[in-house]
Amino acid sequence: MPKMKIAVVPKAGADFEIQEREIPTPGQGQVRIKVQACGVCFSDHMVKDGLMPWIQYPRSPGHEVAGIIDEVGPGVTSWKKGQKVGVGWHGGHDFTCLQCRRGDFINCANEKWTGIHYDGGYGEYMIAPWEAVAAMPDALDPVEAAPLLCAGITTFNALRHSGAQPGDLVAVLGVGGLGHLGIQFANKCGYQVVGISRGKESEALAKKLGAHIYIDSSATDAAAELKKLGGARVILSTAPSGKAMASLINGLGANGTMMVLGAGPDPIEVQTGQLIFGNKELKGWASGIAPDSEDTLRFAEYTGSSHAIAVTNCTAALHLICLAAGLGPGDEDLAIGENGHRVVTMLRRGRTVGQGRRETAPPCGRGRAVEHRPGHGLQAEGVDRVAVIIRVAAAPNDE
C-alpha cells in the first residue's frame, strides 16, 4: 500500500512525531485531500497539550488546509478528483440536530473540529467530510490561502455580520495573526479603519495593511480616542485579552458592537450601564462553515487581502510542528522562509537543515531562510496566533 508522512501528537503533552502511514481511503460521504499547505494556529496547542480530555490520540492537528481532492468516497456527488479546495476549523455537522435543521450549521450540537475530532492537515494527505470542504479559486496560491481558512474566515465573517456599513468607523484591536487580516478586510469593505495595539512598533504595519488611524493603547486612553472620533460602530477584538477588550467598551458609539474573536484566559469585566446606555452589544463570533470560507477566499482573491503576517517569534511555530520531535540531520527537517508578511515553514525530503543553521532560499522560491533556534515553545510571550504555513514533503515537481 502507498505510504505517506504525517506529523502526530502520540499522546497528550507528548512531542510531535513524524510517522509513516498508509494513505487513507475515504469512506461514505468523505473525500481525500492531497495537502499542499497547512497553516499553524495557536489553538493547535490544545491537541499538543491535551487541553481537551476527550481527544483521541494519536492525533494530527491542522485546520488551515489547502490542497487538491485526490479521491472521493461513496455517495459524494458535489466534489470531484483534481478540484482545488480547503478545509477550515469547522470540520462537519450532523444535519439532524435542531440547529442544523434551522440551517445554523456552525452551532451544530455535534459539530466536528478539523484536527481535533479527526486528523487535520499536518500530513501529506487527510480525510474530510464532504460538507467541510470549500472550493478554492484557482488563482490563489495555497500558501497564501491556508491562513484565510481560519484567521481569514473568522475576521471576514465577523465583519460582514457586525452591522457596520461602508463609511462607518471600525476599530481592530490587535495587529497579530487575526488582526492583520481584519485590518485588510475592513479597509476593502470601505470602513474607516482604526488599528489599536500596544506600542509604536505596530503603527507602520497597521497603516501599510490599510488602517487610516493608529492608536497606541500603551501611551493613551484608546477608548477616549475612539470617542473623539465619534465612537466606533464596531470594534473587532482580536487580541486574546479580556482586560484589553473591557478597556475599549466606552469607545463604542451608540448602537455599537464589540465582536469578540480573540480567546483569552481572563474575563471581560464590563459594568451593565456601559452596555445599557447607548444600546451597545458585546458579541462573540466563531469562524464559519465551508460556504463562508469560499466567500472569504473569493473576496481575498479579487481584493488582494491574502497576506499572512510574519510573527517575530517564528521559532515558536517551528517548535510546535517538529523540533520537539527531535528531528536532526536526516531524511526530513525544517526550514523557515520569510517574505513580507508571511512566514512559510516547510517539511522537506532529501535535504539536511541542522538546528541553528542558516540556509539559502527555500525551494518554493518564497523569501529567504531565517535562523531557527530550538527551545521556543508555542506560548511565546506576545504571540496570540502563529500565522505560519507548513508545506508537507513536497516532491521536486510540486515546488
Order of alpha helices (4+ residues) and beta strands (2+ residues): beta-beta-beta-alpha-beta-beta-alpha-beta-beta-alpha-alpha-beta-alpha-beta-alpha-beta-alpha-beta-alpha-beta-alpha-beta-alpha-alpha-beta-beta-beta-beta
